[in-house]
Amino acid sequence: MIARDAASEAVRPADVRKASAFAAGSSDEFIVLAHGGGGELTQRLIQEHVLPDLANPILAPLTDGAVMEPIDGEIVFTTDSYVVTPIEFPGGDIGRLAVCGTVNDLAVMGAEPVAIGLSLIIEEGLPLRTFDRVMASIVATAAEVPVRIVTGDTKVIERRSGDGLLINTAGIGRRRRGTVIGLERIEPGDAILINGTIADHGLTVMSTRHGIEFDSELRSDAAPLYGLIHTVMASGVDVHFMRDATRGGLAGVLADICEGRGVTAVVEESRIPMTSTSRHAAEMLGLDPLTVANEGKVVLVVAQSHVEQALACLRGHPFGRRAEVIGTISDAQSPLAELVTRIGGRRIIPRPYGEDLPRIC
Amino acid sequence: MSATIGLLRDELAACCERIDRPLQLMEVCGTHTVSLFRSGVRSLLPASLRMVSGPGCPVCVTAQRHIDAAIELAQRDGVLIATYGDMLRVPGRAGSLERLRALGARVLVVNSARTALQAAREDRGTDVVFLAVGFETTAPATAAVLLEAERGGDENFSVLTSHKRVVPAMLALLTAGEVPLDGFLCPGHVSVIIGAEAYRPIVERHRKPCVVAGFEPEQMMRGILALARQVESGRAALENVYRGVVSDDGNRVAQALMRRVFVAADTPWRALGTLRESGLDLSPAYRRFDAMRRFGVHVGEDVDDPECRCGEVIQGKVEPAECPLFATRCTPLTPIGPCMVSSEGTCAAWHRFERGARSRRAARFPQEVLR
C-alpha cells in the first residue's frame, strides 16, 4: 500500500515539494533505495510527489485497501505491467501508457473503467523530476478518461538496466449484464475496422531508443479509448469483437481472430491508415508496420449492416478521425489472415514472433 | 491494383509464355527477398517464373567461426559487444548473443557503427567490440568510424570484421554451376556504393543477364520483366532500372573510404567455403583495431548442424521447405541456421509468408525441369 504509516499526516499541497529540504545533490534530486525503505524518505516521496496530484476520497486515507461503492453490473477485472525504454517519448510516457493500457483492456471488454490500482517499481537513480512528470501524466490521463486511482504501492529497487521505472496496474470495470463481445460472435461477412493510423507508438519508441530522427515528428498514439468505444456501443452498433492492437500490432489481433474463431480475415493494405512518417520509419528500420505496437488503436469486428454507423461514430471522436474499414471476415479455407497488398498481390499476415530486431541494411 | 503494376504483370506473363520454358532468376539481396514477399509481388509472378534467393543476407553468409568468435569475446570480462540487431539470435556453438545477454553478458544492439564508437567513448573502462558485418552497404560506415577512432585515439574500440563483397560470391555461384540461373536481380542498396558496372564481369564472363533494381514493387516488377525480356531475346546485358539512385560508378567517396581502411581478402562464407578476394580485412594501418588480434581470439573450424541446409538455401540450390529442419526444429523462435534468424533471411521470410502453403511452387516445379 502507499505508505500507510503516513496516514496520520494530512495531504500537503503540491508546493511543499519546492520547500523540501533533502540533502542537496542526493535524495532531493534522485530516487535512492531509502525512498523505498518505508521510513521518512518513503513518507516524503508519497506525500510530496505522489499524493498531491492523485488524491481522491478513496485513496486519501491511505488504508491497506480501497473501499468502494457496490458495482451495478458485471465486474471486469484486469491487470497489466508496463516496461518501456525510454520511459518518456514523444506523445507520452510510461505513466500515460499504464493508464491507457489498463483502461483500454477494460473498454474492449465492453466495460466502463471504475478504478485503477497502481504499483510503481522505481529504480534508484531515477531523477525526481522525471518521476514528477510521469506522475503528472498519470493524473492527467486518468482525468481524461475519467477514472480514479484508488490504491497503489511504491517500491525502490537497485539500479538494473537503467530503465528507471516499471509500473504494474490492476483495473476494475463495470459492464452491463449480458454483454456478449467475443471471438465466438465473429461471423463470415463481418467487417473489420480500426480507429486510426497504425505503428506510431512502436516506431516512436524504437526510433527514440536508437536516436533516429525523421523529417516530421513521430508521436506515440497512446490514448485512453473508453470514450471512443462507449460512443460506438451506446449508438447501438452491434460490436461482435474488439481488441486493442498493442504488442504484436494489428497482425497479432488478426491472428487472434483467425486462430481463435477459425476464420480467414482478408485485409486490404491500401485501406490501413498510416502516416507517411511511420511508413518511412518502418521501412528504414526494416519492420513490418502490421506487427508494430500501438497504444491507442482498437480493432473492431462488426456486422456488415452496422458498418456505416460504426464508422461514423468512430470518425466523430477525436481518437477515431482516421478510422477505416480495413477488411472482412470470410469463410476459412485455413484460419489465416491474408493481406491484399497495395499493388494487388496477396500474402499471409503472420503472427509476429517477439522482439522485432531492426535490420542491418 | 495500380494500372502500372497490372500492365507489368501482364507483360511479364506474356513474355514468360513466349519463352515457353521454366525460368529461374536469383534475387541476390535479402531486402529483395523480403520485399518480394511483403509487397505481394511474388503472388503476381507467372507460375513458370521462379525467384530464388541468393547469398545477399549479411547475417546468413557470416561464417560460423565469426559468430563463435563474437560469442567468445562476449564472455570476457570488461568487453561489451556492439552489434546490429540481426546478429543477436544467430546460434553459435555456445549459444547466441541473445542468450549470453540474458545470462549477464554485455551486448548492445546498435543501428550504426557510430553508435558503437559512442559507447566506447562513454565508457573508457570497457573494451567495445563492434561486430562489423554486411556487404559494401555497411562497410563504408565501419571504415568511417575507424578513421574517427584513429583520430580520436579510441583505444578501447575494436571491430570483429567479416565484411563481404557481393560480386565475388555471385561469380563463385556461377563458377560452381550447380544452380541453373537465367539471371540476377541485382541489389539496390549495395549497388549505390559499388555502382552498376560492378556486375559487368557476370554479364561478360558468364553471359548472365543482370538488372539492378530498387525495392518498390514497381521497381522489382520492372527489374524482373527486364530480365525476362533479355532471356527471351537471348541477350545477356547489364541494365539498371534504378537510375537516379544507382549510378554506373557508384559512390566514389565510400569506395575511397573502404580502400583506405580495408583490403580485399580471401574470406570464409557459410557453406560456400573460402572465396577469393570476397571479403574485406583491415588494411595494415588499421589492424590494431582488429578484435581478433587484440584479444587473441582463436577461431576453430566451422561446425554447422549436419541437417541444416542454410548453405544450400543461400546458394539457391534448395528452397527452405526442402530442409528437414524447416518449421520443425528450426523456427524463428528456435533458429538453427542463420537463414531463419535474420529478418532478411530466406527461411525466415518463407516461414513468415509462405507457411500455410498458398503456393507450394517447389512441389510443382522440380529442379530437373530447369534447363
Chai-1 contact restraints between the chains, C-beta under 6 A:
chainA,res_idxA,chainB,res_idxB,connection_type,confidence,min_distance_angstrom,max_distance_angstrom,comment,restraint_id
A,H210,B,N111,contact,1.0,0.0,6.0,A-B,restraint_1
A,G286,B,S343,contact,1.0,0.0,6.0,A-B,restraint_2
A,S334,B,G356,contact,1.0,0.0,6.0,A-B,restraint_3
A,L336,B,G356,contact,1.0,0.0,6.0,A-B,restraint_4
A,T341,B,S39,contact,1.0,0.0,6.0,A-B,restraint_5
A,T341,B,G40,contact,1.0,0.0,6.0,A-B,restraint_6
A,I343,B,I5,contact,1.0,0.0,6.0,A-B,restraint_7
A,I343,B,G40,contact,1.0,0.0,6.0,A-B,restraint_8
A,I343,B,P217,contact,1.0,0.0,6.0,A-B,restraint_9
A,G344,B,M1,contact,1.0,0.0,6.0,A-B,restraint_10
A,G345,B,G40,contact,1.0,0.0,6.0,A-B,restraint_11
A,G345,B,V41,contact,1.0,0.0,6.0,A-B,restraint_12
A,G345,B,S43,contact,1.0,0.0,6.0,A-B,restraint_13
A,G345,B,L44,contact,1.0,0.0,6.0,A-B,restraint_14
A,R346,B,G40,contact,1.0,0.0,6.0,A-B,restraint_15
A,R346,B,S43,contact,1.0,0.0,6.0,A-B,restraint_16
A,R347,B,G40,contact,1.0,0.0,6.0,A-B,restraint_17
A,R347,B,F353,contact,1.0,0.0,6.0,A-B,restraint_18
A,I348,B,F353,contact,1.0,0.0,6.0,A-B,restraint_19
A,I348,B,G356,contact,1.0,0.0,6.0,A-B,restraint_20
A,P350,B,R352,contact,1.0,0.0,6.0,A-B,restraint_21
A,Y353,B,P332,contact,1.0,0.0,6.0,A-B,restraint_22
A,Y353,B,L333,contact,1.0,0.0,6.0,A-B,restraint_23
A,L357,B,G85,contact,1.0,0.0,6.0,A-B,restraint_24
A,L357,B,D86,contact,1.0,0.0,6.0,A-B,restraint_25
A,P358,B,G85,contact,1.0,0.0,6.0,A-B,restraint_26
A,P358,B,N111,contact,1.0,0.0,6.0,A-B,restraint_27
A,R359,B,D86,contact,1.0,0.0,6.0,A-B,restraint_28
A,R359,B,S343,contact,1.0,0.0,6.0,A-B,restraint_29
A,I360,B,P58,contact,1.0,0.0,6.0,A-B,restraint_30
A,I360,B,Y84,contact,1.0,0.0,6.0,A-B,restraint_31
A,I360,B,D86,contact,1.0,0.0,6.0,A-B,restraint_32
A,I360,B,G134,contact,1.0,0.0,6.0,A-B,restraint_33
A,C361,B,G134,contact,1.0,0.0,6.0,A-B,restraint_34
A,C361,B,T137,contact,1.0,0.0,6.0,A-B,restraint_35
A,C361,B,T138,contact,1.0,0.0,6.0,A-B,restraint_36
A,C361,B,H189,contact,1.0,0.0,6.0,A-B,restraint_37
